[in-house]
């Protein structure tokens, strides 16, 4: 898709609500272009022959209400697309075999986009399955009409979610494991301390079939780290995406669990503080990377130049491939992710909007197909790049969803309003000890 022409005056006013709508639309096209129409599986990234990502499928499901409400696909056809995707997921093989699609109701992280079966000996992923369930529940709650297609969506999505055995995924411990492999059993890592696992526990607690016991949430939060950084006090997690992904579905404004009541805050305000800390880190730029500043920040899990060491202006730099970058304690190699800035739009629009305006000036694809390139590194020179430095050659399915959903939550609160009526989410929040606000 050719870039739409823009003048300096256009760039000075970006982004207006119309511009955000256009960015949302171009970003959303990923889920239309990169979906296998036979089975509804969504490619992990735009690299040729990439497998499907379970998390990307969940995010694609969550964007369906946006697609309908923004007039891109009529509701009746969107319902048929959703029904087909859920039907194929429910029919995909579950079992202990190494080439299944999942086990105990959970799904493998990556699936063959044609067969829907496990690839790469990847893990059965609890968090990626949670994103899938959240997307399915979004569709089930949104499609509430008395039609055959919409009734089937509700039945299929509910069955998909209620099949997951959350107690099994704890492997006898107080917290959820990261996952399981048929070759070696449970992964030795657990979801403890603040991160995107917040959504995981809320969905596990809300299950009417195999729920987590309430004490699991207390075990998850007992390793929280409340920190004071740059004069801001907040619940720390380094990568910015960890402060966003649960918020795509849940409006945490004014609702508090025990931890947040003790600190007179909530998770929404916490994400706002984390966003400002990221900007302040870029302003201070302690490692002296190129480009960092007031309007160039955003450190998260993202693609990078690769596992290299290179001397830049007399300084030996170490660069990374795909890794969870964070601020202010790293890792950091000069890589910035525009998508994660956009996903903080509801939390801190006063710093996100001018940063997006700066990224628009940098010719990072804001108005092109799929929207902003997911990451770039101005310290890592690349002679053949139009910018003169490294820019990610691919778009990733899990980066597109946060842009689409958080722009929509900023503009209308659509997904938040839908999920406030989702019974498993409401139940999970209450079992976790949340109260106040819209609850």
C-alpha positions in Angstrom: 0.0 0.0 0.0 1.6 3.3 -1.0 2.1 5.9 1.8 -0.5 8.6 1.8 0.9 12.0 1.1 1.4 14.3 4.0 2.7 17.9 4.4 4.8 19.4 7.3 1.5 21.0 8.5 -0.1 17.5 8.6 2.7 16.2 10.7 2.5 19.1 13.1 -1.1 18.4 13.9 -0.9 14.6 14.1 -2.5 12.6 15.5 -6.1 13.8 15.4 -9.0 11.5 16.2 -9.2 10.9 12.4 -5.5 10.0 12.3 -5.9 7.6 15.2 -8.9 6.0 13.4 -6.8 5.6 10.3 -3.9 4.1 12.3 -6.4 1.8 14.0 -7.7 0.7 10.6 -4.4 0.0 9.0 -3.2 -1.9 12.1 -6.4 -3.9 12.1 -5.9 -5.0 8.5 -3.2 -7.4 9.8 -5.9 -9.7 11.2 -7.8 -9.7 7.9 -4.7 -10.2 5.7 -2.8 -12.7 7.8 -5.6 -15.1 8.7 -6.1 -18.4 7.1 -9.7 -18.3 5.8 -10.0 -22.1 6.0 -9.6 -22.2 9.8 -9.3 -18.7 11.2 -5.7 -19.2 12.4 -3.7 -16.0 12.5 0.0 -15.8 11.5 2.4 -14.9 14.3 4.2 -12.4 12.1 4.5 -11.3 8.4 7.6 -13.4 7.8 6.7 -16.0 5.0 5.7 -19.4 6.3 5.4 -18.2 9.9 3.1 -20.4 12.1 -0.1 -19.3 13.8 0.1 -17.6 17.3 -2.6 -18.5 19.8 -2.3 -15.1 21.4 -2.7 -13.4 18.1 -5.9 -15.4 17.5 -7.2 -14.2 20.8 -6.4 -10.6 20.0 -8.0 -11.0 16.5 -11.2 -12.2 18.2 -11.2 -9.3 20.6 -11.0 -6.8 17.7 -14.2 -8.2 16.1 -16.4 -5.7 18.0 -14.2 -2.9 16.7 -14.5 -4.2 13.2 -18.3 -4.2 13.4 -18.8 -1.0 15.3 -16.4 0.9 13.0 -18.4 -0.4 10.0 -15.7 -2.6 8.4 -17.7 -5.8 8.3 -21.4 -6.1 8.9 -22.4 -7.8 12.1 -24.0 -10.9 10.5 -20.8 -11.7 8.5 -18.5 -10.9 11.4 -20.6 -13.4 13.5 -20.1 -16.1 10.8 -16.3 -15.4 10.7 -16.2 -15.6 14.5 -18.3 -18.8 14.7 -16.1 -20.6 12.2 -12.9 -19.6 14.1 -14.3 -20.8 17.4 -15.7 -24.0 15.9 -12.3 -24.9 14.4 -10.5 -24.2 17.7 -12.9 -26.4 19.6 -12.5 -29.2 17.1 -8.7 -29.1 17.1 -7.1 -32.1 18.8 -6.5 -32.0 22.5 -4.4 -34.6 24.3 -1.0 -35.6 25.6 0.3 -36.4 22.2 3.2 -34.3 21.0 1.5 -33.1 17.8 -1.9 -32.1 19.4 -3.2 -28.5 19.3 -3.4 -28.5 23.1 -3.9 -30.3 26.3 -6.2 -30.0 29.4 -8.0 -27.2 27.5 -4.9 -25.0 27.0 -3.2 -24.5 23.7 0.4 -24.7 22.4 2.0 -21.3 21.8 2.5 -21.8 18.0 0.4 -23.9 15.7 0.8 -24.9 12.1 -1.4 -22.5 10.2 -2.8 -25.2 7.9 -3.2 -28.1 10.3 -3.6 -26.3 13.6 -1.2 -28.7 15.3 1.9 -27.9 17.5 5.1 -26.7 15.8 8.7 -26.3 17.0 8.2 -28.4 20.1 6.9 -25.2 21.6 5.3 -25.0 25.1 1.7 -25.4 26.1 1.4 -21.8 27.1 -0.9 -20.7 29.9 -0.6 -16.9 29.2 -1.1 -17.2 25.4 -4.1 -19.4 26.1 -5.4 -16.7 28.4 -5.3 -14.2 25.6 -7.2 -16.6 23.4 -9.8 -17.1 26.1 -10.1 -13.4 26.7 -10.7 -12.8 23.0 -13.3 -15.6 22.9 -15.1 -14.2 25.9 -15.1 -10.8 24.3 -16.9 -12.3 21.3 -19.3 -14.2 23.5 -20.3 -11.1 25.4 -20.6 -8.9 22.4 -22.6 -11.2 20.2 -25.7 -11.2 22.5 -28.5 -11.3 19.9 -31.1 -14.1 19.6 -29.8 -15.5 16.3 -28.4 -18.9 15.5 -24.9 -17.7 14.7 -24.6 -15.5 17.7 -26.0 -18.2 20.0 -23.4 -20.6 18.6 -20.6 -18.1 19.3 -21.7 -17.9 22.9 -21.8 -21.7 23.3 -18.5 -22.3 21.6 -16.6 -19.5 23.4 -18.0 -20.6 26.7 -17.0 -24.3 26.1 -13.5 -23.2 24.9 -12.9 -21.3 28.1 -14.6 -23.7 30.5 -12.5 -26.6 29.2 -9.3 -25.3 30.6 -8.1 -27.1 33.8 -6.6 -24.2 35.8 -5.8 -26.4 38.8 -3.8 -28.8 36.7 -1.8 -25.9 35.4 -0.6 -25.1 38.9 1.2 -28.5 39.1 0.4 -28.8 42.8 1.9 -25.3 43.7 0.3 -22.1 44.9 0.8 -20.3 41.5 0.3 -21.0 37.9 3.1 -22.4 35.8 4.2 -20.9 32.6 3.2 -24.1 30.8 4.0 -27.7 29.9 5.7 -29.8 27.3 4.8 -33.4 26.6 8.5 -34.3 26.4 9.5 -32.9 29.8 6.5 -32.0 31.8 5.8 -28.6 33.5 8.0 -25.6 32.8 9.9 -24.7 36.1 8.8 -21.0 35.9 5.7 -19.6 37.6 3.6 -16.5 37.3 4.6 -14.6 40.4 5.1 -10.8 40.8 3.4 -8.2 38.7 3.2 -8.7 34.9 0.7 -9.5 32.2 -0.2 -12.6 34.4 -2.8 -10.4 36.1 -5.3 -11.3 33.4 -4.3 -15.0 33.7 -5.3 -15.2 37.3 -8.6 -13.3 36.9 -9.7 -15.7 34.2 -8.6 -18.7 36.2 -10.4 -17.5 39.3 -13.6 -16.8 37.2 -13.9 -20.3 35.8 -17.1 -22.1 36.8 -15.6 -25.5 36.0 -12.0 -25.8 37.1 -11.3 -22.6 39.0 -8.2 -21.5 40.8 -8.6 -21.3 44.6 -8.6 -17.6 45.8 -5.3 -18.1 47.6 -3.5 -18.4 44.2 -4.0 -14.7 43.6 -2.5 -13.9 47.0 0.5 -16.0 46.1 0.8 -14.2 42.8 0.8 -10.8 44.5 3.1 -11.6 47.5 6.2 -11.0 45.4 5.1 -7.6 44.0 7.8 -4.9 44.1 6.6 -1.4 45.0 9.3 1.0 44.0 10.1 4.7 43.9 11.7 5.7 40.6 12.3 9.2 39.4 10.0 10.5 42.2 7.1 8.2 41.1 5.9 5.4 43.3 4.4 2.4 41.6 4.2 -1.4 41.3 7.2 -2.1 39.2 7.6 -4.2 36.0 10.2 -3.2 33.5 8.7 -3.9 30.0 5.8 -1.6 29.2 3.6 -4.3 27.7 3.2 -5.9 31.1 1.4 -2.7 32.2 -1.0 -2.9 29.2 -2.1 -6.4 28.1 -4.5 -7.1 31.0 -5.9 -3.6 30.5 -6.9 -4.2 26.9 -9.9 -6.2 28.4 -10.4 -4.8 31.9 -11.0 -1.2 33.0 -9.1 -1.0 36.2 -10.0 2.6 36.9 -11.4 2.9 40.4 -11.4 -0.9 41.3 -8.8 -2.1 43.7 -7.5 -5.3 45.2 -6.0 -5.5 48.6 -2.5 -4.5 47.4 -3.7 -1.4 45.6 -5.9 -0.4 48.6 -2.9 -0.5 50.8 -1.0 1.8 48.4 -4.0 4.1 47.6 -3.8 3.4 43.9 -5.2 1.2 41.2 -3.8 -0.7 38.3 -4.8 1.9 35.8 -3.0 4.7 37.7 -0.1 2.3 38.1 0.2 1.9 34.3 0.1 5.7 34.0 3.0 6.0 36.4 4.9 3.3 34.5 4.4 5.1 31.2 5.9 8.3 32.6 8.8 6.4 34.0 9.6 5.0 30.6 9.6 8.6 29.1 11.8 9.9 31.9 14.3 7.1 31.3 14.5 8.0 27.7 15.0 11.7 28.6 17.8 10.8 31.0 19.2 8.2 28.5 21.9 6.9 30.8 23.5 4.7 28.2 23.6 7.4 25.5 21.6 5.7 22.8 20.7 7.6 19.6 17.3 9.2 19.3 16.1 8.8 22.9 14.2 11.7 24.4 11.0 13.3 25.5 9.2 12.1 22.3 11.2 8.9 21.6 10.6 6.1 24.1 8.8 2.8 24.5 10.8 -0.2 25.8 9.1 -3.6 25.8 9.2 -7.1 24.4 10.1 -6.5 20.8 12.2 -7.5 17.8 15.7 -6.2 17.6 18.8 -6.0 15.3 20.1 -9.4 16.4 22.6 -10.9 18.9 25.6 -8.8 18.0 28.4 -6.7 19.6 29.4 -3.7 17.6 31.6 -0.6 18.4 29.6 2.6 17.8 31.3 5.9 18.1 34.1 4.3 20.2 31.6 2.5 22.5 31.2 -1.3 22.4 27.4 -1.9 22.2 25.6 -5.2 22.7 22.5 -5.7 20.7 19.6 -8.2 21.1 17.1 -10.0 18.9 13.6 -10.6 20.3 13.8 -10.0 24.0 11.7 -8.3 26.7 13.4 -4.9 27.0 12.5 -2.7 30.0 13.1 0.6 31.8 14.8 1.8 33.8 16.7 -1.4 34.7 16.9 -2.9 31.2 17.8 -4.8 29.2 18.3 -2.0 26.7 20.1 -1.9 23.4 18.7 1.3 21.8 15.5 -0.4 20.4 12.3 1.5 20.6 8.8 0.1 20.0 6.2 2.6 18.7 3.3 0.2 19.1 3.8 0.0 22.9 3.6 3.8 23.1 0.3 3.9 21.3 -1.0 1.2 23.7 -0.5 3.6 26.6 -2.8 6.1 25.0 -5.6 5.6 27.6 -3.1 6.0 30.5 -1.1 9.1 29.5 -2.4 10.8 26.3 -0.6 14.0 27.1 2.8 12.3 26.5 1.7 9.6 24.1 0.1 12.0 21.5 3.2 14.1 21.0 5.4 11.0 20.9 3.2 9.4 18.2 3.5 12.8 16.3 7.3 12.4 16.4 7.1 8.8 15.2 4.9 9.9 12.3 7.6 12.3 11.2 10.1 9.5 11.3 8.5 7.6 8.4 7.9 4.5 10.4 4.8 3.5 8.5 2.0 5.1 10.5 -0.2 5.5 7.4 1.0 2.3 5.6 -0.4 -1.2 5.7 -0.4 -2.6 9.3 0.6 0.7 10.8 3.8 1.5 12.6 6.7 -0.8 12.2 6.9 -2.6 15.5 10.5 -1.5 16.5 13.5 0.4 15.4 17.1 1.1 16.6 18.7 4.4 15.6 22.0 3.4 17.2 22.4 0.4 14.9 23.3 1.7 11.5 22.1 -0.1 8.4 23.4 1.3 5.1 20.6 -0.3 3.0 17.8 1.0 5.2 15.9 4.1 4.0 16.3 5.6 7.5 20.0 4.7 7.8 19.3 2.5 10.8 17.7 -0.8 11.7 13.9 -1.1 11.4 12.1 -4.4 12.0 11.2 -6.0 8.7 8.2 -7.7 10.1 4.9 -7.0 11.8 3.8 -9.2 14.7 0.2 -10.3 15.5 0.6 -9.7 19.2 1.7 -6.1 18.6 -1.3 -5.2 16.5 -4.0 -6.0 19.0 -2.8 -3.6 21.7 -2.8 -0.7 19.2 -6.3 -1.5 17.9 -7.9 -2.2 21.3 -6.3 0.6 23.3 -7.1 3.2 20.7 -10.7 2.0 20.9 -10.7 2.0 24.6 -9.3 5.6 24.5 -11.9 6.7 22.0 -15.0 5.0 23.2 -14.3 2.4 26.0 -15.9 -0.2 23.8 -13.9 -3.3 24.9 -14.0 -2.2 28.6 -17.7 -1.8 28.4 -18.2 -5.2 26.9 -16.0 -7.0 29.4 -17.6 -5.3 32.4 -20.6 -7.4 31.4 -18.6 -10.6 31.1 -19.5 -12.8 34.1 -16.2 -14.8 34.3 -14.3 -11.6 34.4 -16.5 -10.1 37.0 -16.4 -13.3 39.1 -12.6 -13.5 38.8 -12.1 -9.9 39.9 -14.3 -10.3 42.9 -12.6 -13.6 43.9 -9.3 -11.8 43.6 -10.6 -9.2 46.1 -11.3 -6.3 43.8 -14.1 -3.9 44.8 -15.3 -0.4 44.2 -15.8 1.6 41.0 -17.9 -0.1 38.3 -17.8 -3.5 40.2 
